[in-house]
Amino acid sequence: MNKYLQDTVTLHNGVNMPWFGIGVFKVEEGPELVNAVKFAIKHGYRSIDTAAIYGNEESVGQAIREGMKEAGISREELFVTSKVWNSDLGYETTLAAYDLTLKKLGLDYFDLYLIHWPVEGKYKEAWQALETLYMHGKVKAIGVSNFQVHHLEDLMKDAEVIPMVNQVEYHPKLTQKGVQLYCQEHGIQLEAWSPLMQGQLLDHPVLKEIADQYNKTVPQIILRWDLQNGVVTIPKSTKEHRIVENSSIFDFTLTVDDMERINSLNENHRIGPDPDNIDF
Ligand SMILES: NC(=O)c1ccc[n+]([C@@H]2O[C@H](COP(=O)([O-])OP(=O)(O)OC[C@H]3O[C@@H](n4cnc5c(N)ncnc54)[C@H](OP(=O)(O)O)[C@@H]3O)[C@@H](O)[C@H]2O)c1
């Protein structure tokens, strides 16, 4: 398992999703972003994660078109994810948001479309819209983001389609064991956002010690740990050397003991918002 950068996990509806990809949060429209996504495609990444709220869809779309051409690959070889923002949650508004995001990216379909946050009282209607998009063949897979177990339970009471993915904050200080177990039991693939804790774990002594043992860097250790824990991961970098570094994790395996050492660093510590207390 996880021997190659382009290895995929099969979601519960049969769609293959790369285990590894690039995220583009906090990168503005423009050449830095276009280049980052193109570097990623050039170096073998096949999965790109964006969202309407990132406000950078046009550059991501440009990079996808140019990157595919330069790498000589087709749209079907890429896996593109986007997310509906909170202000668009609702049946008609979510359908409209999907079309607008597609148009901004210049694509015909997304591989994965997610509800970005579980806004109380709004996510069920939005889910119905995602089900409509899915059943009409407009999107390959649908899922959620930042859903806790109780949100998933509530959603699934009325859902016709079980989410294929739940993308949550996940790193060595926030391992979300309960969410992961629930997702495993229901065939929902867990995906990590801010896997590197936005760069805040680079000097962690235990991670540094483990990194030295394997002749790897701390980001490489964390990203390998994600995969060995069965979690899809999408680290963000705009720098070519780091884009290469982050994906150079398919030539080693962490031992069970080292996996446990990293698992035990959990402090239930979030750097992003708590999904149960969102005011946006
Ligand atoms: N669903 C959600 O609510 C949600 C929320 C947040 C993020 N996300 C998604 O998850 C993706 C990843 O999360 P993130 O961007 O928040 O954080 P991240 O991937 O944990 O960390 C990104 C930060 O780490 C730095 N970095 C990357 N590789 C490095 C390396 N090898 N060595 C040293 N520093 C390195 C980057 O700087 P440089 O760019 O300068 O290299 C950047 O500052 C996002 O881009 C987005 O697509 C989703």
The ligand as an SDF file (V2000), in Angstrom:
LIG
                    3D

 48 52  0  0  0  0  0  0  0  0999 V2000
  -11.6600   21.9630    4.5330 N   0  0  0  0  0  0  0  0  0  0  0  0
  -11.1480   22.9320    5.2440 C   0  0  0  0  0  0  0  0  0  0  0  0
  -11.8400   23.5650    6.0810 O   0  0  0  0  0  0  0  0  0  0  0  0
   -9.7100   23.3000    5.0480 C   0  0  0  0  0  0  0  0  0  0  0  0
   -9.0930   24.1780    5.9610 C   0  0  0  0  0  0  0  0  0  0  0  0
   -7.7370   24.4590    5.7660 C   0  0  0  0  0  0  0  0  0  0  0  0
   -7.0470   23.8830    4.7150 C   0  0  0  0  0  0  0  0  0  0  0  0
   -7.6860   23.0570    3.8270 N   0  0  0  0  0  0  0  0  0  0  0  0
   -6.9750   22.4400    2.6930 C   0  0  0  0  0  0  0  0  0  0  0  0
   -5.8340   21.7260    3.1770 O   0  0  0  0  0  0  0  0  0  0  0  0
   -4.6670   22.1970    2.5200 C   0  0  0  0  0  0  0  0  0  0  0  0
   -3.4500   22.0760    3.4110 C   0  0  0  0  0  0  0  0  0  0  0  0
   -3.6170   22.7990    4.6140 O   0  0  0  0  0  0  0  0  0  0  0  0
   -2.9040   24.2090    4.9150 P   0  0  0  0  0  0  0  0  0  0  0  0
   -2.5640   24.9130    3.6630 O   0  0  0  0  0  0  0  0  0  0  0  0
   -3.7980   24.9140    5.8710 O   0  0  0  0  0  0  0  0  0  0  0  0
   -1.6200   23.8310    5.7430 O   0  0  0  0  0  0  0  0  0  0  0  0
   -0.4060   22.7600    5.6680 P   0  0  0  0  0  0  0  0  0  0  0  0
   -0.4280   22.0390    4.3820 O   0  0  0  0  0  0  0  0  0  0  0  0
   -0.4380   22.0180    6.9430 O   0  0  0  0  0  0  0  0  0  0  0  0
    0.8530   23.7030    5.7580 O   0  0  0  0  0  0  0  0  0  0  0  0
    1.1550   24.6530    4.7860 C   0  0  0  0  0  0  0  0  0  0  0  0
    2.3030   25.5120    5.3110 C   0  0  0  0  0  0  0  0  0  0  0  0
    3.4560   24.7090    5.5150 O   0  0  0  0  0  0  0  0  0  0  0  0
    4.5400   25.1860    4.7000 C   0  0  0  0  0  0  0  0  0  0  0  0
    5.2230   24.0150    4.1630 N   0  0  0  0  0  0  0  0  0  0  0  0
    4.7550   23.1270    3.2590 C   0  0  0  0  0  0  0  0  0  0  0  0
    5.6450   22.1480    3.0130 N   0  0  0  0  0  0  0  0  0  0  0  0
    6.7230   22.4280    3.7730 C   0  0  0  0  0  0  0  0  0  0  0  0
    7.9780   21.8100    3.9450 C   0  0  0  0  0  0  0  0  0  0  0  0
    8.3040   20.6920    3.2930 N   0  0  0  0  0  0  0  0  0  0  0  0
    8.8720   22.3700    4.8140 N   0  0  0  0  0  0  0  0  0  0  0  0
    8.5430   23.4960    5.4900 C   0  0  0  0  0  0  0  0  0  0  0  0
    7.3640   24.1450    5.3760 N   0  0  0  0  0  0  0  0  0  0  0  0
    6.4610   23.6100    4.5160 C   0  0  0  0  0  0  0  0  0  0  0  0
    3.8970   26.0440    3.6240 C   0  0  0  0  0  0  0  0  0  0  0  0
    4.7480   27.1050    3.2310 O   0  0  0  0  0  0  0  0  0  0  0  0
    5.2170   27.3390    1.6910 P   0  0  0  0  0  0  0  0  0  0  0  0
    3.9960   27.4330    0.8370 O   0  0  0  0  0  0  0  0  0  0  0  0
    5.9620   28.6440    1.8160 O   0  0  0  0  0  0  0  0  0  0  0  0
    6.1130   26.1870    1.3490 O   0  0  0  0  0  0  0  0  0  0  0  0
    2.6780   26.6110    4.3570 C   0  0  0  0  0  0  0  0  0  0  0  0
    3.0460   27.7410    5.1310 O   0  0  0  0  0  0  0  0  0  0  0  0
   -5.0550   23.6410    2.1750 C   0  0  0  0  0  0  0  0  0  0  0  0
   -4.1760   24.2470    1.2620 O   0  0  0  0  0  0  0  0  0  0  0  0
   -6.4580   23.4730    1.7020 C   0  0  0  0  0  0  0  0  0  0  0  0
   -6.4870   22.9830    0.3710 O   0  0  0  0  0  0  0  0  0  0  0  0
   -9.0100   22.7490    3.9980 C   0  0  0  0  0  0  0  0  0  0  0  0
  1  2  1  0
  2  3  2  0
  2  4  1  0
  4  5  1  0
  4 48  2  0
  5  6  2  0
  6  7  1  0
  7  8  2  0
  8  9  1  0
  8 48  1  0
  9 10  1  0
  9 46  1  0
 10 11  1  0
 11 12  1  0
 11 44  1  0
 12 13  1  0
 13 14  1  0
 14 15  2  0
 14 16  1  0
 14 17  1  0
 17 18  1  0
 18 19  2  0
 18 20  1  0
 18 21  1  0
 21 22  1  0
 22 23  1  0
 23 24  1  0
 23 42  1  0
 24 25  1  0
 25 26  1  0
 25 36  1  0
 26 27  1  0
 26 35  1  0
 27 28  2  0
 28 29  1  0
 29 30  1  0
 29 35  2  0
 30 31  1  0
 30 32  2  0
 32 33  1  0
 33 34  2  0
 34 35  1  0
 36 37  1  0
 36 42  1  0
 37 38  1  0
 38 39  2  0
 38 40  1  0
 38 41  1  0
 42 43  1  0
 44 45  1  0
 44 46  1  0
 46 47  1  0
M  CHG  2   8   1  16  -1
M  END
$$$$
